[in-house]
Amino acid sequence: MLLDDLRLIVGKCDTDIFGLRDRAMLLLGFAITVRRAKLAGLRLQNITGC
């Protein structure tokens, strides 16, 4: 996926809580180049510094 593709997809996300969640997951996955399965298994307790 290229940056322009990501911008297009993120721009299609809704502005409700689920859209914000989806946008955050897309941007996080792109930034750390992680596989979908790793993002799907991510839980709040796995995140430090919150």
N, C-alpha and C positions, 0 to 999 in steps of 0.2 A: 504494500500500500504506500502510495506517495502522500506527501503532505497535502497536496491539493485534494486528494481523495478523502483524507481525514477531515479536512475543513468542510467539504460537501456533506459528509455523513453527520458530523457534529452539528452542522447547521440545520439538519432535519430533525434533531431531537426536540421533543416537546419542552415546554418551560415549567411543567409540573415537577413534582418531586421525583417521579420515575424517569423523566427526561434528564433531569440533573444527574441522577444516578448513572444513567446510561452514558451521558457525556463524560462524566468523571472516569468511568471504567474504560471507555474508549481512549481517552487521553492518557490515562495511566498505562494501559496496555501498550500504546504506541511509544510512550516515553521510555519504558523499561524493556521493550521488545519481548514481551512474555506471551506464551501460548494461551489460547482461550481457556484450557482446562485449569491452568494456574490461576487465572482471574476468577473463574467460577468457584474455585475452592478458597478464595480469599475471605477471611473473616475478620471482624473488628479486633479480636484479640491478637491477630497476627501483625497488626500495625502498631509500631512503636512511635512515640513522640506525639501522641494525640492528647 
